């Protein structure tokens, strides 16, 4: 179906240029599903954009050809490629929120691509879009046809993108990280849907991801990319049971396992540099001793019947008449030095609960005790003192840093607000120490957020949280946007800091394998309520609640594929 030969792509940077793809060759057969895996910056998306002829202006195709249907796509004119793009080859983009136009209704956006490539009238186009919405299993397809993107969940938006890609029954679909930001249950549904549709339509599929568990579930063959080159190719089974390249071995090893708890997670660099790759696993005995020490202490944080609600409907005077209890009557305790995991699907109330504990969202009722103090009774001035002790690392490292502040200002600002250290020189020295502590160099102090990758930004956000020397840290999806290898580095860092500074964590995530690795105990949340609570390993091995079982069954994994 598709043949890429010796493709080389560079990006201009002033007088210099950086190579994103180097001498890449790939073939895709009819009906085949090919996975392209690798970290951010490995050249996966650039390759797919070259196939679609959607490369940005600063990208230069230095050499190579991309053949489809006897034609070199790189040599086609704008009008010629437009006839292929969306009709013969379609793409599902990584982020449905930015890929969909926020001011145009979903149905109209899908209708547009049908109108461009067919001669159907408006009524026929509308019927076809509604039929496509049914095909991708969207609820209430007629209503969603007239809905705007912001009125849909992440999973529903991704289904609209799939419907758009399928609209003209293409020969090839390119799916670029289509499940990265989705919950495990929604991710499972999307993967099953893609497999089913590929079979029904007889399409070829290129599936781009950094998650090896996902690629193992959906593809026949895999190409592993590293620094713009393909370092290994083969069948799913061959790659996962007998990886040859150190980079592939590192990618497979650095994902937290579903059984056993390594004292430290391997990272890709361990394999590339030929270092230690055999990591010790915590014994049951050492775990019991650690838990005995944690749970013999007095409670650090305690909630009683906590309710946080949002208005759903208001009357003509703007007074709420209908409410949603995002956190509904929640009670739990956290002990010093513990990591308490909090899991559940999007919309279950995880983030609202985390923010309610810090009063970033004001609870409606209940009590929150930090040691002996009820935080809900504190006035703003008194609460400010506790902002030093309780801190949060937000989900998105891109939006949590002010793009106009350099990194030094971002890290020292909390110190100034709380009067930590007597002058700017002392704060600067401490900030540089913290940046080095999280695995960055002191010279990043003068640089700006746009100069860093997602993993580096998350380290900066962690350094900023540490600047106040907190006792209690809430990590709200702190690693969900990171590659598996960068994620392993950040998880190792969080565990090291916990040992060094005696931190207590609430670790919020929809990635259950990560939560199990990090947590002593786990709370499972559904529709604002805690449905299961207990020892992390016990919940994974013997879940009692049906919802917990569903979450666990949805985890994509290499182990699950080769059972």
N, C-alpha and C positions, 0 to 999 in steps of 0.2 A: 504493500500500500504506500509506504513512505520509505525513502532512502536518503539518509544524510551522510555525505562523504567529505571528510577532511575539513570540517567547518571550523573557522577561526574568527572570533569576534573580539574587537577591542573597544575600549572607551577612551575618548580623548579627555585629558586633564591638563589644560593649558598647553604647554609644549610637549608634555609627556603623554604616554598612553598606557593603559592597563589592560591586560588580556583577561577577558571573562570566560572565553571558551577557546580551547586549543586543540586543533586537529581532531575534532570529534567525528566519529562515524557510528551510525546506528541504522538498523533496519526494523521496520514494523510490518508484520504480515497481516493479511486479511483476517479479521476476527480475533487477533491476538491482543492481550492486555500486557503492556510493558510498563514496569515501574521504574522511575528514575529517582534514586535516593541520594541524599547528601546534605550537608549543612548549608545554612544561609551563606551565599557568596560563592557556592561551588559551581554555579553556571546553569543550574536546572531551569529556572524561569527564563533566563536569557535565551536558552536554546529553544524553548517553546514559543517565545515571542518572535524569534527569527522565522520559525515555521509559519506563523500567522502574519508575518511581515508587519509587526507592531513594535519594532525596536525604536527606542527614543532617538532623537536627532544626533546625540553625541556618540551613538554606537556605530561602529564601522565594521562591515563584514570584510575581513582581510582576504579570505579565500574559502573555497569549498562550494558545494552545491547541495540543494535540497530538492530531490526529485519526487514528484507526485503526478500520477497519471501521465507519465511521459514528458512532463514539463519541469524545468528548473524554476521553482517558486521565486528564487532570488532575482530572476531576470524578467519577471512579469511586470507589466505596467500596473498603475494604480487601478484602472478599470478591470483589468484581467484578474488581479488578485481579489478584487471586491466580489467577483462572481463566485470565487471559491470559498472565501472567508464567510462563515456562517451558513453556507449551503453544503459544501463538500467536507470542510474541516471546521469544527466548532471548538470553542474553549470555555471552560468553567473557571472563572477567576477565583483567586484565593479569598478575597474579602468581599462577600456579597453586599455589605453595607455601602462600600465605596464603588462597587461595580454596577449597582443599580442607581438610577437617577432619582434623587429623593423627592423631586417635584412632579414626577410623572407616575401615574397609576401603573401597577404591576402588569395588568392585562395589556395595556397599551404598549409597554416596553417589549413584551414578547410578540405582540401583533406586528410591530415595526419590522422585525427581521423576516416575518412571513411575507409581508407586503413587498419588501425589497426583492425577494427571490421568486415570487409567484404572481399569478394574475387573478387571484381570488378576490371576490368583492368583500366589502366590510363585514357583512353578516357571516359569510363563510369563514373569514379570518377569525372573527370572535368565537364562533363555534369550535374552530380548530384549537384556539388557545385554551378554552375551557376543557376540551378533550385532553389536551396536554397536561393541564393542571390535575385532571383526574388520573392520568397515566403516572404522574410523579407523586401521586397519593397526597395531594394537598387537601385539607378539609375545606368544606364550603367553597368549591372552586368559583362559583358565580360571584360570591361576595368578595373573594380575594382578587378577582379580575378587576374590581372597582376600588381596591384598597391601595394605599400608598405603602412603600417599603417600611416606613417606621412603625406601621401597624402590624407587622409580621415579626415572628421570632426569628432567631438566627437560622434555625433549621428550615423554617418555611421559606426564608429568603434564598437559602441555598437551593431549595427545590425549584423556586422560580428560575434561578440561573440554569439549573439542569433542563427545565422545560424550554428555556430560550435556546440552549445548545442543541436540543433534540428537534427543534421546530421544523427543520427541513430535512430530517432523516439523514444526517451527514455520514460519510464513510469513516471519518476519524473524529474522536472527541479527545481533547487534551484537558485533563483535570489538574489544575495547579493548586496543590494544597487545599482541596475543597472541604476538608473536615478538621483542619487545625484548631479552630476556635470553638468547636462544638463539644457538647457533653458526650459521654461514652454511649448513652442510649441513642441519642440523635445521630451520632457518628455511625453507629451500627446500622441504623435504618438507611442512612444515605449510601453506605457501602453496599448493602444488600440491594438497594434500588438500582445503583449503577450496574451491578453484576447482572441483575434481571433485565434491565433495559438493553445492555450490551448484547445479551443473548437474543432478545426479541428482535432487535434491529440489525443484528449481524455486524455491528460496528467494531472497529479497532479502537483500542483505548490506550492513551499514554497517561499514566497516573504519577504525578510528581509529589513527593512528600519527603519529610525528614524522619517520619515515624515508621520504623521497620516493622512494628506490629501491624500497622494498617496495611502496608504494602504486601505483607505476607498473606493477608486475607483476600486481596482482590486481584492480584496480578499473576500471570503465568511465568514471566521472565523479569529479570531485574538488571539494570545497569547502575553501577555505583559511581557517582561523580565526586571528584576531589580536586579543588583548585582548577576548575575548567576542563579537566580531563576525565575520561572514563578509565577507572583503574581496575574494574572487574565487571564481567557480565556473565550471566548464566540463568538457569532455572531457579525458581524460588527455593526449591528443596536443596539444590546444590549450594547455593549461596549461603543459606542459613545453617546447613549441616556441615559444610566444609569450606568456610571462607578462606580465600588464599591471601588476600591483601591485608596488611596490618590495619589500614583505615577501616575496612569492612569489619574486621574483628573488633575494633574499638567501638564502632557504632552499635554493634550487636550487644557488646558487654556493658556499655555505660547506661543502658536503661535499667531502672530498678527492677530486680527480679520479683516474681509473684510468690516465690518461696525462698526462705532464708533471708537474712539481713546482713549484708556485708558491713563491716565496721566503717569502710570507706568505699564509695563507688569508684570503679575504674573510669578513666577518661580517655579520649582518643589519643591524646599525647603520650600516654603510657605505652601504647602499642606502636605508635609511629617512631618513638625514640628508643624502642627496645628495652624499656624499663620493666618494672615489676608489673605483672599482669595477673598474678594469683593473689587475690585479696582475702584476708581472714573474714570469717563469718561469725557474728555474735552467737555465743552458745546460750542454751536455755538457762543454764545456771547463772551466767553473768547478767542475763536479762532479769531474772528473778531478784538478784541482789540489787540491781539498779532500781527496779520498781519498788522494792522494799524500802530503799532509802528515800525515794520520791514521796511515797504515800504514807510515810510515818510523820511527815511534816504537817504544820497547820496549813489550811487552805489559803491560797493567795488571792484568787478571784472567785466570786460566787454570784450567780444570778438566781433570783426567785420570781417565778411567774411573769417573766418579761414579755411585754406586748409592744410591738412597734407597728403602727398602721398608717396607710396612705388613703387619701380620699379617692374614691372611684367615680363618684357622681356628685355634682353640685346643683343646687337650685338656682333660680333666677337671680337671687341676691348674692350668689357665690358661696353660700353655706353648704358644707358637705352633708349629703343625705345618705351616702352609701360608702362603706369603708372596706378596705382589704387589709386583713391582718397578715403583714409580711413576716412578722415574728409573732407566733401565737402561743403565749403561756409557756415560755421556755425556761427551764431551771437546770443548772449544772454547776460543777465546781472544777477549778483548775488548781493544781498543786505547783509549788515552786520547782523549777527545773524540768517540768513536764512539757511534752509537745502533744497538744490535743488536736487531732485531725477533725476537720469538718467537711463532709462531702454531701453531694446532692446535685440535682440537675439545675440548670439556669432557671431563675425565678423561684427557687425553693426558699430563699431568704437568707442564704449564707452570708453574702456581703452586707446585707442590712443588719444582720446580727452582729457582725464584726464592727461595723460603724456605730451601732447602738451602744456597744460596750465602751466606746471612746466618746460617746455623745457627739459624734459628727452628724449623726441622725438622732433626734430627740425621741426616746421611747415614750409611748403613751401611758404605760403603767408598769408596775413591778419594781424590783430593787436590784441594784448592782453594787456588791460590796467588793472593795479592793482592800484587803486585810480587814480592818475594822470600820472603814469609812464607806458610807453609802454615797456613791458618786452622783446619784440622781438628785441628792439634796444640796449639792454644792452650787454656789453661785459662780458666775464666770471667772471672777478674780481668784477664787479658791481652786476652781477646776484647772486653771492655768498651771498651778504647781504640779498637778498630776499628769499634765501633758508631757512632762519630762520622763515620767516613769512608764507611761503607756504609749506605745507608738505603733505605726502601721507602715507596711510596705505594700503599695498599691499594685494592682494587676498590670497596668500598662506603663512600662518604663518610658514610653514616648510622651504620653500626656502628663506624667507626674513630674517632669522637669520643665521649668520655665525656659523656653528657647532663647530668651534675651539675657538670661543670667549665665555667666560662665560657671564651670563646675565648682570652683573654689567658693564663689558667692553662694551657690546652692547649698553647699555643705556647712559653711560657716554661719549662714543666716539663722538657723535654729539656735546656735550657741549665743548669738547676739540677743535674740529675743528673750532667752532665759537667763542671760547674764552669766554664762559659763566662760571662765577665764577673764582676765582683767583688761586685755588689749587685743588688737587685731593680729599682732605678730604671733601671740600665743595660740590664737584660734587657727591661724594659717598653718602653724607648725602641726597642730593636732589634726587638722583636716588632711594634710599631706600624709601623716601617719596612718589615718583611717583609710585613705585611698590605697596606700601600699598594702594595708592589712586585708583589703578585699581583692587583692590581686592586680591592682593597677599601679602605674608609676606616678611619682609625685608631680611630674610635669603636666599631667592632665588638669591640674589645678587651674590653668589659664585657658583651657580650651572650652568649646561650647557643645551642647548636647548633640547637635546634628552631625558632629564629627565621630560619633560612636555607634557601634552596633547595639542591637537589643540587649545582648548579654552583658556588654560593658555598661550600658545605661542602668541595668538592674543592679549591678554592683555599686554604681554611684548612689542609687536610691538607698541601698542597704547602708552604705557609708554615712549618708545623711541621717538615716534613722539612728545609727550608732553614735552620732555626734552628741546626742543628749544623754548618753549612757543609760538607756532605759532598762527597766527590770522585766518588762512584759512587751512582747512584740507580736502583732497580728500580721501574718503573711497572707494577703488576699490574692490568690491565684498568682503568686509572685514568680512562678516559673512556667506558667502555661503558654507563654508566647515564645519560649526559647527552644532552640534545637536540643536534641537529646544529650549531646556532648557538653554544650554550654550549661544545660540544666543540671547535669551531674556535677559540674564544677560549683555551681551556685548552691546545690544541696549539701555538698561537702563543706562549703564555706559556712553555711548556716549551722551545721552540726559542730564545726570547730569553734565558732563563736559562742555557741551554747555551752560548750565545755569550758571555754576560757572565761566568759563573763557571767556564767550561771543564768543565762536567759530562760524565760518561760515563753513558749510559743503557742498561739492558736494558728494552725496551718490549714487554710481554706483552699480547696482545689476540687476540680471535677475529674482529675486524673487519679484513679484509685491506687495504681501501683506506686505512684509517688507518695501519696498519703500514707500508705501502709509502711513504706520504708522510713518515713520521717516520724511517725506518730507512736506514742505509747498507748493512747486510747483513741477511739474514733467515735464521733457522733454522726449519725446519718440523718439528714434533714429532708423533709418532704412537705411542701405546701405550708411552710412556716412552723412546722412542728418537728420535734426530735422523735423519730420512729424506732431508732435503735442506738444503743450507747454501750460501749464496753471495750475490752482489750483489743488492740488492733489486729493481732494475729488470730485471736478467737473469732472476731467478726468475719475475717476473710475465710477462715477454715470452716466455721459453723454458723453462717448467717441464719437468723431466725425470722426476720421480717421479709415478706415477699418482695418488697421494693428493693431491699438490700441485695437479695438474690438476683433480681433483674439487673441492677447496676454491675454486679460482679460478672454476670454472664455476658455483658456487653463489652468487657475489656478486650480490645484487640491485642493479640499476642502471638508471638512466634510459637510458644509452647502449645497454644490452643490449635494451631494449624497442623502441627505434626504429632498430635496425641495418638 
